[in-house]
Amino acid sequence: MGDNGPVRFLSRQWLDHLSSLTSASSPTTTLSIHQRVTGGPDGPDFPDGDVEYTLRLVGGRVVFEPGPGDADLDLTSDYETAAAISQGFLTPAAAFAAGRLRIGGPVSVVVAHYEALAEIGTLLAGVPGDTTY
């Protein structure tokens, strides 16, 4: 869990928590995925209702950076879709097929880096239990 119990989904503390959980990973690939989530709940973590972060695999490290950033792939969804994916209630593929997840950039990037992303997914498997939505 976070240092003081559950962390709020998509908050800065949540991103820091993800980074700490993936600190043991040492990917040999370089990849960046930017995520924009719209329509989040009111509060300091969602200025104007939106939040953005970028997952970076670089230099053998996994980093979750708050804010917008250049990336190999851009993902956009509403808050409900992002929360459902995070909790395992919805797969990214199903969200994309239903038009609830928009992808900018070549989807082949995900395929090319599948093993590294799968490792990160395994490390993050307990995150829903550490998170308030």
Secondary structure, DSSP 8 states (H G I E B T S, - for coil): -BTTB-EETTSHHHHHHHHHHTTT---SS-EEEEEEEES--SSTTSGGG-EEEEEEEETTEEEEEES----SEEEEEEHHHHHHHHTTSS-HHHHHHTTSEEEES-THHHHHTHHHHHHHHHHTTTGGGGEE-
